[in-house]
Amino acid sequence: MVHLGSIVINVSDIGRAAEFWANALGYVPRPDNPAVLSPKTGDGPLLVLDKHDRTHLDLSTADAGELRAEVDRLVSLGARRVEDWAYPANANFVVLADPDGNLFCVVDAGAD
């Protein structure tokens, strides 16, 4: 079953946004990537700050097989595949839209 892995927020200034959201939520920046904030407790979704991507949810799966099964399940619930998305080589995610057109990703969190 998928779970909420991260929330991606479109921001204009990553440093300013990281400081605000870290203080607002009690999250801490990851040492290897200050644009990714983690809950201090380790429980809960990551917050990813991005200057280029739209605000959206990332739903995580354990592996590629679960990703395929969850995409099929979500499509059966009313989501649709976003067919014209420009995926990078070896993408570990699928872009879907909910019934209202809001984009979200289903991500193989077990991929490198």
N, C-alpha and C positions, 0 to 999 in steps of 0.2 A: 504494500500500500504506500502511496506517495505521502510525503510529509512536507510541510513548509520548510524549505532549506534556507532560502534567503529572500529578502526584499531588496530590489534594486531601485534606487532613487536617483533620478536625473537631477544633477546639481551643477551650478556654474563655478563654484569654488570648493574643491574637495577638502582643503584644509579647514576652511570656515565651517563647512557642513559636518566634517568629522568632529570638530570641537563641540558644535551644537548638539549633535545626536549622541555623542558619547556622554555628555553631561545630562541631556534630557532623559536618556534611557539607562544610564549606568553601564554602558558598553565600553569596551576598550579596543583601540586599534590593534590590528595584528602587526607584530614586529616586522614581518616580511612584506606587508602591504597595508599601509595606513588608510587606504580607501575601503578596507573591509573591517567592519566593527563586529566584535563578538560579545555576547553577554558575559559579564564577569563570572557568572556561575557556570557557564558552559552550556546551560539549558536555554533553548530558544533559537529562533532563526538568526542567521547572519544579516547584517545590514551592509549592502554594497553600494558605494557612492560612485557614480559614473557621469562623466561630462557628455557622453555621446549617446548612450542608450536611454530608451524611454523608461519611465517608472513601470515596474512590473514585478510579479511574483515568480520565483523559481521553485518548482516542486521537485524534490529530490527522490531518486530511486536508488536501490542498492547496486544494480548492475544493468547491463544492456537488455537482458531478457525482461526484467521488470519494467524498464523504460518502455519497451514495445507494448507490453501488456497494459500498462497504465495509459499510454496514449490511446490505445484501442478502447479502453474503458471510458476515458474522458470524452472521446468522440461519440461513444454510444450515449453519453449523458447530455450531449448537445454542443460540445466544443467542436471546432473545425480546425483542420490543419491549415497553416499559413503557407501556401504553396510557393509563393514568390519570394520567400526569405532567402537572402544570400548567405548560405552557411559556409563557415571556414572548413578547410580540409580536416577530416577526422573529427567533425563536430560530435560532442557527447550530449547533445540536447536536441529537442524538437520544439519548434515554436507553434503554439496553438492560440486560438482566440476563443474566449467564452461566448455564450449566446448574445451578449451585448457588444461583442467586438473587442473587448479588452484583451490585450496580448498577455500571455504567460508562457513560461518555458517548463518543460519536463526534462530534468537533467539526470544523467547517469553519474551519480556522486562517487561511484566506485572507479570511474575511469581516471587515468592519469592526466 
